[in-house]
Amino acid sequence: MRAVPAPRDLHAKATTALSAVMVVLGVAILASTLARGGGPLAVGILLGVLFIAAGAGRIYVQRAGGRERS
């Protein structure tokens, strides 16, 4: 019989997975906007960069949160 994972571990894995999905969506938005000829201030570029930053930031905080802070 398998042990049930702790809720904290499940939450951490779900946060990492959803953050990775946000990064992938950001890249897809960027690629789509660039393929359609969007300029540097196009809404798709701004949203894509924000999605990537939010997803990467969440992953960074999730990984850094496990370290001991002095």
mmCIF file of the N, C-alpha and C atoms, coordinates in Angstrom:
data_MODEL
# 
_entry.id   MODEL 
# 
loop_
_atom_site.group_PDB 
_atom_site.id 
_atom_site.type_symbol 
_atom_site.label_atom_id 
_atom_site.label_alt_id 
_atom_site.label_comp_id 
_atom_site.label_asym_id 
_atom_site.label_entity_id 
_atom_site.label_seq_id 
_atom_site.pdbx_PDB_ins_code 
_atom_site.Cartn_x 
_atom_site.Cartn_y 
_atom_site.Cartn_z 
_atom_site.occupancy 
_atom_site.B_iso_or_equiv 
_atom_site.pdbx_formal_charge 
_atom_site.auth_seq_id 
_atom_site.auth_comp_id 
_atom_site.auth_asym_id 
_atom_site.auth_atom_id 
_atom_site.pdbx_PDB_model_num 
ATOM 1   N N  . MET A 1 1  ? 0.836  -1.171 0.000   1.00 0.00 ? 1  MET A N  1 
ATOM 2   C CA . MET A 1 1  ? 0.000  0.000  0.000   1.00 0.00 ? 1  MET A CA 1 
ATOM 3   C C  . MET A 1 1  ? 0.891  1.248  0.000   1.00 0.00 ? 1  MET A C  1 
ATOM 4   N N  . ARG A 1 2  ? 0.545  2.241  -0.843  1.00 0.00 ? 2  ARG A N  1 
ATOM 5   C CA . ARG A 1 2  ? 1.342  3.456  -0.951  1.00 0.00 ? 2  ARG A CA 1 
ATOM 6   C C  . ARG A 1 2  ? 0.935  4.462  0.111   1.00 0.00 ? 2  ARG A C  1 
ATOM 7   N N  . ALA A 1 3  ? 1.911  5.204  0.572   1.00 0.00 ? 3  ALA A N  1 
ATOM 8   C CA . ALA A 1 3  ? 1.644  6.244  1.559   1.00 0.00 ? 3  ALA A CA 1 
ATOM 9   C C  . ALA A 1 3  ? 1.033  7.460  0.862   1.00 0.00 ? 3  ALA A C  1 
ATOM 10  N N  . VAL A 1 4  ? 0.128  8.110  1.531   1.00 0.00 ? 4  VAL A N  1 
ATOM 11  C CA . VAL A 1 4  ? -0.506 9.316  1.009   1.00 0.00 ? 4  VAL A CA 1 
ATOM 12  C C  . VAL A 1 4  ? 0.471  10.475 1.192   1.00 0.00 ? 4  VAL A C  1 
ATOM 13  N N  . PRO A 1 5  ? 0.715  11.270 0.127   1.00 0.00 ? 5  PRO A N  1 
ATOM 14  C CA . PRO A 1 5  ? 1.645  12.394 0.281   1.00 0.00 ? 5  PRO A CA 1 
ATOM 15  C C  . PRO A 1 5  ? 1.083  13.450 1.222   1.00 0.00 ? 5  PRO A C  1 
ATOM 16  N N  . ALA A 1 6  ? 1.981  14.127 1.877   1.00 0.00 ? 6  ALA A N  1 
ATOM 17  C CA . ALA A 1 6  ? 1.582  15.200 2.793   1.00 0.00 ? 6  ALA A CA 1 
ATOM 18  C C  . ALA A 1 6  ? 0.945  16.339 1.995   1.00 0.00 ? 6  ALA A C  1 
ATOM 19  N N  . PRO A 1 7  ? -0.040 17.012 2.572   1.00 0.00 ? 7  PRO A N  1 
ATOM 20  C CA . PRO A 1 7  ? -0.684 18.126 1.863   1.00 0.00 ? 7  PRO A CA 1 
ATOM 21  C C  . PRO A 1 7  ? 0.306  19.206 1.427   1.00 0.00 ? 7  PRO A C  1 
ATOM 22  N N  . ARG A 1 8  ? 1.324  19.443 2.230   1.00 0.00 ? 8  ARG A N  1 
ATOM 23  C CA . ARG A 1 8  ? 2.317  20.467 1.873   1.00 0.00 ? 8  ARG A CA 1 
ATOM 24  C C  . ARG A 1 8  ? 3.073  20.063 0.605   1.00 0.00 ? 8  ARG A C  1 
ATOM 25  N N  . ASP A 1 9  ? 3.422  18.770 0.493   1.00 0.00 ? 9  ASP A N  1 
ATOM 26  C CA . ASP A 1 9  ? 4.126  18.297 -0.700  1.00 0.00 ? 9  ASP A CA 1 
ATOM 27  C C  . ASP A 1 9  ? 3.238  18.388 -1.925  1.00 0.00 ? 9  ASP A C  1 
ATOM 28  N N  . LEU A 1 10 ? 1.985  18.035 -1.769  1.00 0.00 ? 10 LEU A N  1 
ATOM 29  C CA . LEU A 1 10 ? 1.031  18.112 -2.873  1.00 0.00 ? 10 LEU A CA 1 
ATOM 30  C C  . LEU A 1 10 ? 0.844  19.553 -3.320  1.00 0.00 ? 10 LEU A C  1 
ATOM 31  N N  . HIS A 1 11 ? 0.758  20.468 -2.368  1.00 0.00 ? 11 HIS A N  1 
ATOM 32  C CA . HIS A 1 11 ? 0.602  21.885 -2.696  1.00 0.00 ? 11 HIS A CA 1 
ATOM 33  C C  . HIS A 1 11 ? 1.828  22.411 -3.437  1.00 0.00 ? 11 HIS A C  1 
ATOM 34  N N  . ALA A 1 12 ? 3.008  22.023 -2.990  1.00 0.00 ? 12 ALA A N  1 
ATOM 35  C CA . ALA A 1 12 ? 4.245  22.475 -3.637  1.00 0.00 ? 12 ALA A CA 1 
ATOM 36  C C  . ALA A 1 12 ? 4.328  21.967 -5.069  1.00 0.00 ? 12 ALA A C  1 
ATOM 37  N N  . LYS A 1 13 ? 3.957  20.716 -5.284  1.00 0.00 ? 13 LYS A N  1 
ATOM 38  C CA . LYS A 1 13 ? 4.004  20.166 -6.649  1.00 0.00 ? 13 LYS A CA 1 
ATOM 39  C C  . LYS A 1 13 ? 2.963  20.828 -7.547  1.00 0.00 ? 13 LYS A C  1 
ATOM 40  N N  . ALA A 1 14 ? 1.789  21.090 -7.015  1.00 0.00 ? 14 ALA A N  1 
ATOM 41  C CA . ALA A 1 14 ? 0.747  21.747 -7.797  1.00 0.00 ? 14 ALA A CA 1 
ATOM 42  C C  . ALA A 1 14 ? 1.151  23.175 -8.154  1.00 0.00 ? 14 ALA A C  1 
ATOM 43  N N  . THR A 1 15 ? 1.763  23.876 -7.213  1.00 0.00 ? 15 THR A N  1 
ATOM 44  C CA . THR A 1 15 ? 2.225  25.239 -7.475  1.00 0.00 ? 15 THR A CA 1 
ATOM 45  C C  . THR A 1 15 ? 3.283  25.247 -8.567  1.00 0.00 ? 15 THR A C  1 
ATOM 46  N N  . THR A 1 16 ? 4.216  24.321 -8.496  1.00 0.00 ? 16 THR A N  1 
ATOM 47  C CA . THR A 1 16 ? 5.265  24.244 -9.510  1.00 0.00 ? 16 THR A CA 1 
ATOM 48  C C  . THR A 1 16 ? 4.678  23.899 -10.877 1.00 0.00 ? 16 THR A C  1 
ATOM 49  N N  . ALA A 1 17 ? 3.737  22.970 -10.918 1.00 0.00 ? 17 ALA A N  1 
ATOM 50  C CA . ALA A 1 17 ? 3.130  22.573 -12.187 1.00 0.00 ? 17 ALA A CA 1 
ATOM 51  C C  . ALA A 1 17 ? 2.342  23.724 -12.809 1.00 0.00 ? 17 ALA A C  1 
ATOM 52  N N  . LEU A 1 18 ? 1.543  24.416 -12.022 1.00 0.00 ? 18 LEU A N  1 
ATOM 53  C CA . LEU A 1 18 ? 0.764  25.532 -12.562 1.00 0.00 ? 18 LEU A CA 1 
ATOM 54  C C  . LEU A 1 18 ? 1.660  26.694 -12.980 1.00 0.00 ? 18 LEU A C  1 
ATOM 55  N N  . SER A 1 19 ? 2.755  26.885 -12.267 1.00 0.00 ? 19 SER A N  1 
ATOM 56  C CA . SER A 1 19 ? 3.708  27.930 -12.647 1.00 0.00 ? 19 SER A CA 1 
ATOM 57  C C  . SER A 1 19 ? 4.368  27.597 -13.976 1.00 0.00 ? 19 SER A C  1 
ATOM 58  N N  . ALA A 1 20 ? 4.693  26.330 -14.174 1.00 0.00 ? 20 ALA A N  1 
ATOM 59  C CA . ALA A 1 20 ? 5.278  25.910 -15.448 1.00 0.00 ? 20 ALA A CA 1 
ATOM 60  C C  . ALA A 1 20 ? 4.279  26.099 -16.581 1.00 0.00 ? 20 ALA A C  1 
ATOM 61  N N  . VAL A 1 21 ? 3.009  25.836 -16.318 1.00 0.00 ? 21 VAL A N  1 
ATOM 62  C CA . VAL A 1 21 ? 1.972  26.065 -17.327 1.00 0.00 ? 21 VAL A CA 1 
ATOM 63  C C  . VAL A 1 21 ? 1.897  27.550 -17.670 1.00 0.00 ? 21 VAL A C  1 
ATOM 64  N N  . MET A 1 22 ? 2.040  28.417 -16.674 1.00 0.00 ? 22 MET A N  1 
ATOM 65  C CA . MET A 1 22 ? 2.021  29.866 -16.935 1.00 0.00 ? 22 MET A CA 1 
ATOM 66  C C  . MET A 1 22 ? 3.182  30.278 -17.837 1.00 0.00 ? 22 MET A C  1 
ATOM 67  N N  . VAL A 1 23 ? 4.367  29.706 -17.597 1.00 0.00 ? 23 VAL A N  1 
ATOM 68  C CA . VAL A 1 23 ? 5.528  30.017 -18.436 1.00 0.00 ? 23 VAL A CA 1 
ATOM 69  C C  . VAL A 1 23 ? 5.280  29.556 -19.867 1.00 0.00 ? 23 VAL A C  1 
ATOM 70  N N  . VAL A 1 24 ? 4.756  28.345 -20.036 1.00 0.00 ? 24 VAL A N  1 
ATOM 71  C CA . VAL A 1 24 ? 4.481  27.816 -21.378 1.00 0.00 ? 24 VAL A CA 1 
ATOM 72  C C  . VAL A 1 24 ? 3.433  28.675 -22.089 1.00 0.00 ? 24 VAL A C  1 
ATOM 73  N N  . LEU A 1 25 ? 2.395  29.090 -21.372 1.00 0.00 ? 25 LEU A N  1 
ATOM 74  C CA . LEU A 1 25 ? 1.388  29.967 -21.975 1.00 0.00 ? 25 LEU A CA 1 
ATOM 75  C C  . LEU A 1 25 ? 2.003  31.301 -22.391 1.00 0.00 ? 25 LEU A C  1 
ATOM 76  N N  . GLY A 1 26 ? 2.874  31.840 -21.563 1.00 0.00 ? 26 GLY A N  1 
ATOM 77  C CA . GLY A 1 26 ? 3.546  33.095 -21.910 1.00 0.00 ? 26 GLY A CA 1 
ATOM 78  C C  . GLY A 1 26 ? 4.373  32.971 -23.168 1.00 0.00 ? 26 GLY A C  1 
ATOM 79  N N  . VAL A 1 27 ? 5.095  31.869 -23.298 1.00 0.00 ? 27 VAL A N  1 
ATOM 80  C CA . VAL A 1 27 ? 5.895  31.640 -24.508 1.00 0.00 ? 27 VAL A CA 1 
ATOM 81  C C  . VAL A 1 27 ? 4.980  31.496 -25.731 1.00 0.00 ? 27 VAL A C  1 
ATOM 82  N N  . ALA A 1 28 ? 3.860  30.793 -25.566 1.00 0.00 ? 28 ALA A N  1 
ATOM 83  C CA . ALA A 1 28 ? 2.916  30.622 -26.672 1.00 0.00 ? 28 ALA A CA 1 
ATOM 84  C C  . ALA A 1 28 ? 2.304  31.961 -27.088 1.00 0.00 ? 28 ALA A C  1 
ATOM 85  N N  . ILE A 1 29 ? 1.968  32.798 -26.123 1.00 0.00 ? 29 ILE A N  1 
ATOM 86  C CA . ILE A 1 29 ? 1.415  34.119 -26.433 1.00 0.00 ? 29 ILE A CA 1 
ATOM 87  C C  . ILE A 1 29 ? 2.450  34.954 -27.175 1.00 0.00 ? 29 ILE A C  1 
ATOM 88  N N  . LEU A 1 30 ? 3.687  34.916 -26.699 1.00 0.00 ? 30 LEU A N  1 
ATOM 89  C CA . LEU A 1 30 ? 4.756  35.657 -27.382 1.00 0.00 ? 30 LEU A CA 1 
ATOM 90  C C  . LEU A 1 30 ? 4.950  35.172 -28.811 1.00 0.00 ? 30 LEU A C  1 
ATOM 91  N N  . ALA A 1 31 ? 5.024  33.871 -28.991 1.00 0.00 ? 31 ALA A N  1 
ATOM 92  C CA . ALA A 1 31 ? 5.248  33.313 -30.329 1.00 0.00 ? 31 ALA A CA 1 
ATOM 93  C C  . ALA A 1 31 ? 4.098  33.666 -31.265 1.00 0.00 ? 31 ALA A C  1 
ATOM 94  N N  . SER A 1 32 ? 2.883  33.563 -30.769 1.00 0.00 ? 32 SER A N  1 
ATOM 95  C CA . SER A 1 32 ? 1.723  33.888 -31.592 1.00 0.00 ? 32 SER A CA 1 
ATOM 96  C C  . SER A 1 32 ? 1.721  35.360 -31.992 1.00 0.00 ? 32 SER A C  1 
ATOM 97  N N  . THR A 1 33 ? 2.034  36.219 -31.054 1.00 0.00 ? 33 THR A N  1 
ATOM 98  C CA . THR A 1 33 ? 2.052  37.650 -31.341 1.00 0.00 ? 33 THR A CA 1 
ATOM 99  C C  . THR A 1 33 ? 3.145  37.996 -32.338 1.00 0.00 ? 33 THR A C  1 
ATOM 100 N N  . LEU A 1 34 ? 4.323  37.421 -32.154 1.00 0.00 ? 34 LEU A N  1 
ATOM 101 C CA . LEU A 1 34 ? 5.421  37.703 -33.076 1.00 0.00 ? 34 LEU A CA 1 
ATOM 102 C C  . LEU A 1 34 ? 5.132  37.142 -34.467 1.00 0.00 ? 34 LEU A C  1 
ATOM 103 N N  . ALA A 1 35 ? 4.487  35.980 -34.544 1.00 0.00 ? 35 ALA A N  1 
ATOM 104 C CA . ALA A 1 35 ? 4.158  35.382 -35.834 1.00 0.00 ? 35 ALA A CA 1 
ATOM 105 C C  . ALA A 1 35 ? 3.152  36.229 -36.599 1.00 0.00 ? 35 ALA A C  1 
ATOM 106 N N  . ARG A 1 36 ? 2.327  36.958 -35.884 1.00 0.00 ? 36 ARG A N  1 
ATOM 107 C CA . ARG A 1 36 ? 1.322  37.817 -36.526 1.00 0.00 ? 36 ARG A CA 1 
ATOM 108 C C  . ARG A 1 36 ? 1.818  39.236 -36.748 1.00 0.00 ? 36 ARG A C  1 
ATOM 109 N N  . GLY A 1 37 ? 3.089  39.471 -36.458 1.00 0.00 ? 37 GLY A N  1 
ATOM 110 C CA . GLY A 1 37 ? 3.697  40.773 -36.752 1.00 0.00 ? 37 GLY A CA 1 
ATOM 111 C C  . GLY A 1 37 ? 3.529  41.804 -35.654 1.00 0.00 ? 37 GLY A C  1 
ATOM 112 N N  . GLY A 1 38 ? 3.359  41.375 -34.432 1.00 0.00 ? 38 GLY A N  1 
ATOM 113 C CA . GLY A 1 38 ? 3.200  42.322 -33.326 1.00 0.00 ? 38 GLY A CA 1 
ATOM 114 C C  . GLY A 1 38 ? 4.487  43.050 -33.016 1.00 0.00 ? 38 GLY A C  1 
ATOM 115 N N  . GLY A 1 39 ? 4.363  44.319 -32.687 1.00 0.00 ? 39 GLY A N  1 
ATOM 116 C CA . GLY A 1 39 ? 5.517  45.135 -32.337 1.00 0.00 ? 39 GLY A CA 1 
ATOM 117 C C  . GLY A 1 39 ? 5.879  44.982 -30.870 1.00 0.00 ? 39 GLY A C  1 
ATOM 118 N N  . PRO A 1 40 ? 6.893  45.728 -30.437 1.00 0.00 ? 40 PRO A N  1 
ATOM 119 C CA . PRO A 1 40 ? 7.371  45.586 -29.061 1.00 0.00 ? 40 PRO A CA 1 
ATOM 120 C C  . PRO A 1 40 ? 6.364  46.018 -27.990 1.00 0.00 ? 40 PRO A C  1 
ATOM 121 N N  . LEU A 1 41 ? 5.407  46.856 -28.344 1.00 0.00 ? 41 LEU A N  1 
ATOM 122 C CA . LEU A 1 41 ? 4.417  47.296 -27.363 1.00 0.00 ? 41 LEU A CA 1 
ATOM 123 C C  . LEU A 1 41 ? 3.043  46.674 -27.605 1.00 0.00 ? 41 LEU A C  1 
ATOM 124 N N  . ALA A 1 42 ? 3.002  45.611 -28.387 1.00 0.00 ? 42 ALA A N  1 
ATOM 125 C CA . ALA A 1 42 ? 1.731  44.925 -28.630 1.00 0.00 ? 42 ALA A CA 1 
ATOM 126 C C  . ALA A 1 42 ? 1.248  44.288 -27.329 1.00 0.00 ? 42 ALA A C  1 
ATOM 127 N N  . VAL A 1 43 ? -0.057 44.195 -27.195 1.00 0.00 ? 43 VAL A N  1 
ATOM 128 C CA . VAL A 1 43 ? -0.646 43.630 -25.983 1.00 0.00 ? 43 VAL A CA 1 
ATOM 129 C C  . VAL A 1 43 ? -0.170 42.188 -25.777 1.00 0.00 ? 43 VAL A C  1 
ATOM 130 N N  . GLY A 1 44 ? -0.055 41.417 -26.841 1.00 0.00 ? 44 GLY A N  1 
ATOM 131 C CA . GLY A 1 44 ? 0.397  40.031 -26.724 1.00 0.00 ? 44 GLY A CA 1 
ATOM 132 C C  . GLY A 1 44 ? 1.818  39.920 -26.197 1.00 0.00 ? 44 GLY A C  1 
ATOM 133 N N  . ILE A 1 45 ? 2.683  40.832 -26.599 1.00 0.00 ? 45 ILE A N  1 
ATOM 134 C CA . ILE A 1 45 ? 4.065  40.829 -26.108 1.00 0.00 ? 45 ILE A CA 1 
ATOM 135 C C  . ILE A 1 45 ? 4.070  41.125 -24.613 1.00 0.00 ? 45 ILE A C  1 
ATOM 136 N N  . LEU A 1 46 ? 3.319  42.151 -24.226 1.00 0.00 ? 46 LEU A N  1 
ATOM 137 C CA . LEU A 1 46 ? 3.288  42.522 -22.813 1.00 0.00 ? 46 LEU A CA 1 
ATOM 138 C C  . LEU A 1 46 ? 2.688  41.407 -21.957 1.00 0.00 ? 46 LEU A C  1 
ATOM 139 N N  . LEU A 1 47 ? 1.594  40.813 -22.409 1.00 0.00 ? 47 LEU A N  1 
ATOM 140 C CA . LEU A 1 47 ? 0.981  39.723 -21.653 1.00 0.00 ? 47 LEU A CA 1 
ATOM 141 C C  . LEU A 1 47 ? 1.891  38.499 -21.596 1.00 0.00 ? 47 LEU A C  1 
ATOM 142 N N  . GLY A 1 48 ? 2.537  38.179 -22.708 1.00 0.00 ? 48 GLY A N  1 
ATOM 143 C CA . GLY A 1 48 ? 3.447  37.033 -22.729 1.00 0.00 ? 48 GLY A CA 1 
ATOM 144 C C  . GLY A 1 48 ? 4.597  37.208 -21.754 1.00 0.00 ? 48 GLY A C  1 
ATOM 145 N N  . VAL A 1 49 ? 5.181  38.393 -21.747 1.00 0.00 ? 49 VAL A N  1 
ATOM 146 C CA . VAL A 1 49 ? 6.286  38.665 -20.828 1.00 0.00 ? 49 VAL A CA 1 
ATOM 147 C C  . VAL A 1 49 ? 5.799  38.609 -19.379 1.00 0.00 ? 49 VAL A C  1 
ATOM 148 N N  . LEU A 1 50 ? 4.618  39.139 -19.115 1.00 0.00 ? 50 LEU A N  1 
ATOM 149 C CA . LEU A 1 50 ? 4.078  39.109 -17.752 1.00 0.00 ? 50 LEU A CA 1 
ATOM 150 C C  . LEU A 1 50 ? 3.779  37.678 -17.295 1.00 0.00 ? 50 LEU A C  1 
ATOM 151 N N  . PHE A 1 51 ? 3.230  36.849 -18.196 1.00 0.00 ? 51 PHE A N  1 
ATOM 152 C CA . PHE A 1 51 ? 2.969  35.448 -17.841 1.00 0.00 ? 51 PHE A CA 1 
ATOM 153 C C  . PHE A 1 51 ? 4.267  34.723 -17.531 1.00 0.00 ? 51 PHE A C  1 
ATOM 154 N N  . ILE A 1 52 ? 5.285  34.936 -18.358 1.00 0.00 ? 52 ILE A N  1 
ATOM 155 C CA . ILE A 1 52 ? 6.575  34.288 -18.134 1.00 0.00 ? 52 ILE A CA 1 
ATOM 156 C C  . ILE A 1 52 ? 7.182  34.754 -16.812 1.00 0.00 ? 52 ILE A C  1 
ATOM 157 N N  . ALA A 1 53 ? 7.128  36.050 -16.557 1.00 0.00 ? 53 ALA A N  1 
ATOM 158 C CA . ALA A 1 53 ? 7.694  36.585 -15.321 1.00 0.00 ? 53 ALA A CA 1 
ATOM 159 C C  . ALA A 1 53 ? 6.944  36.056 -14.094 1.00 0.00 ? 53 ALA A C  1 
ATOM 160 N N  . ALA A 1 54 ? 5.629  36.004 -14.177 1.00 0.00 ? 54 ALA A N  1 
ATOM 161 C CA . ALA A 1 54 ? 4.840  35.516 -13.038 1.00 0.00 ? 54 ALA A CA 1 
ATOM 162 C C  . ALA A 1 54 ? 5.117  34.040 -12.774 1.00 0.00 ? 54 ALA A C  1 
ATOM 163 N N  . GLY A 1 55 ? 5.134  33.233 -13.826 1.00 0.00 ? 55 GLY A N  1 
ATOM 164 C CA . GLY A 1 55 ? 5.395  31.806 -13.651 1.00 0.00 ? 55 GLY A CA 1 
ATOM 165 C C  . GLY A 1 55 ? 6.789  31.535 -13.135 1.00 0.00 ? 55 GLY A C  1 
ATOM 166 N N  . ALA A 1 56 ? 7.771  32.206 -13.722 1.00 0.00 ? 56 ALA A N  1 
ATOM 167 C CA . ALA A 1 56 ? 9.154  32.012 -13.289 1.00 0.00 ? 56 ALA A CA 1 
ATOM 168 C C  . ALA A 1 56 ? 9.347  32.534 -11.865 1.00 0.00 ? 56 ALA A C  1 
ATOM 169 N N  . GLY A 1 57 ? 8.700  33.639 -11.544 1.00 0.00 ? 57 GLY A N  1 
ATOM 170 C CA . GLY A 1 57 ? 8.799  34.186 -10.192 1.00 0.00 ? 57 GLY A CA 1 
ATOM 171 C C  . GLY A 1 57 ? 8.209  33.248 -9.154  1.00 0.00 ? 57 GLY A C  1 
ATOM 172 N N  . ARG A 1 58 ? 7.076  32.645 -9.483  1.00 0.00 ? 58 ARG A N  1 
ATOM 173 C CA . ARG A 1 58 ? 6.456  31.695 -8.553  1.00 0.00 ? 58 ARG A CA 1 
ATOM 174 C C  . ARG A 1 58 ? 7.346  30.474 -8.347  1.00 0.00 ? 58 ARG A C  1 
ATOM 175 N N  . ILE A 1 59 ? 7.955  29.985 -9.430  1.00 0.00 ? 59 ILE A N  1 
ATOM 176 C CA . ILE A 1 59 ? 8.865  28.840 -9.296  1.00 0.00 ? 59 ILE A CA 1 
ATOM 177 C C  . ILE A 1 59 ? 10.072 29.222 -8.449  1.00 0.00 ? 59 ILE A C  1 
ATOM 178 N N  . TYR A 1 60 ? 10.613 30.413 -8.675  1.00 0.00 ? 60 TYR A N  1 
ATOM 179 C CA . TYR A 1 60 ? 11.770 30.866 -7.900  1.00 0.00 ? 60 TYR A CA 1 
ATOM 180 C C  . TYR A 1 60 ? 11.435 30.972 -6.416  1.00 0.00 ? 60 TYR A C  1 
ATOM 181 N N  . VAL A 1 61 ? 10.305 31.578 -6.100  1.00 0.00 ? 61 VAL A N  1 
ATOM 182 C CA . VAL A 1 61 ? 9.914  31.735 -4.699  1.00 0.00 ? 61 VAL A CA 1 
ATOM 183 C C  . VAL A 1 61 ? 9.632  30.375 -4.068  1.00 0.00 ? 61 VAL A C  1 
ATOM 184 N N  . GLN A 1 62 ? 9.023  29.476 -4.833  1.00 0.00 ? 62 GLN A N  1 
ATOM 185 C CA . GLN A 1 62 ? 8.737  28.134 -4.310  1.00 0.00 ? 62 GLN A CA 1 
ATOM 186 C C  . GLN A 1 62 ? 10.036 27.407 -3.966  1.00 0.00 ? 62 GLN A C  1 
ATOM 187 N N  . ARG A 1 63 ? 11.033 27.513 -4.838  1.00 0.00 ? 63 ARG A N  1 
ATOM 188 C CA . ARG A 1 63 ? 12.306 26.825 -4.609  1.00 0.00 ? 63 ARG A CA 1 
ATOM 189 C C  . ARG A 1 63 ? 13.096 27.503 -3.491  1.00 0.00 ? 63 ARG A C  1 
ATOM 190 N N  . ALA A 1 64 ? 13.085 28.833 -3.466  1.00 0.00 ? 64 ALA A N  1 
ATOM 191 C CA . ALA A 1 64 ? 13.849 29.573 -2.450  1.00 0.00 ? 64 ALA A CA 1 
ATOM 192 C C  . ALA A 1 64 ? 13.179 29.491 -1.083  1.00 0.00 ? 64 ALA A C  1 
ATOM 193 N N  . GLY A 1 65 ? 11.878 29.243 -1.045  1.00 0.00 ? 65 GLY A N  1 
ATOM 194 C CA . GLY A 1 65 ? 11.161 29.179 0.228   1.00 0.00 ? 65 GLY A CA 1 
ATOM 195 C C  . GLY A 1 65 ? 11.557 27.986 1.072   1.00 0.00 ? 65 GLY A C  1 
ATOM 196 N N  . GLY A 1 66 ? 12.108 26.951 0.457   1.00 0.00 ? 66 GLY A N  1 
ATOM 197 C CA . GLY A 1 66 ? 12.505 25.766 1.200   1.00 0.00 ? 66 GLY A CA 1 
ATOM 198 C C  . GLY A 1 66 ? 13.841 25.918 1.921   1.00 0.00 ? 66 GLY A C  1 
ATOM 199 N N  . ARG A 1 67 ? 14.583 26.928 1.554   1.00 0.00 ? 67 ARG A N  1 
ATOM 200 C CA . ARG A 1 67 ? 15.896 27.148 2.178   1.00 0.00 ? 67 ARG A CA 1 
ATOM 201 C C  . ARG A 1 67 ? 15.733 27.854 3.512   1.00 0.00 ? 67 ARG A C  1 
ATOM 202 N N  . GLU A 1 68 ? 16.668 27.599 4.375   1.00 0.00 ? 68 GLU A N  1 
ATOM 203 C CA . GLU A 1 68 ? 16.675 28.289 5.669   1.00 0.00 ? 68 GLU A CA 1 
ATOM 204 C C  . GLU A 1 68 ? 17.103 29.727 5.481   1.00 0.00 ? 68 GLU A C  1 
ATOM 205 N N  . ARG A 1 69 ? 16.385 30.614 6.135   1.00 0.00 ? 69 ARG A N  1 
ATOM 206 C CA . ARG A 1 69 ? 16.735 32.039 6.062   1.00 0.00 ? 69 ARG A CA 1 
ATOM 207 C C  . ARG A 1 69 ? 17.289 32.470 7.402   1.00 0.00 ? 69 ARG A C  1 
ATOM 208 N N  . SER A 1 70 ? 18.387 33.209 7.355   1.00 0.00 ? 70 SER A N  1 
ATOM 209 C CA . SER A 1 70 ? 19.019 33.649 8.600   1.00 0.00 ? 70 SER A CA 1 
ATOM 210 C C  . SER A 1 70 ? 18.634 35.066 8.933   1.00 0.00 ? 70 SER A C  1 
# 
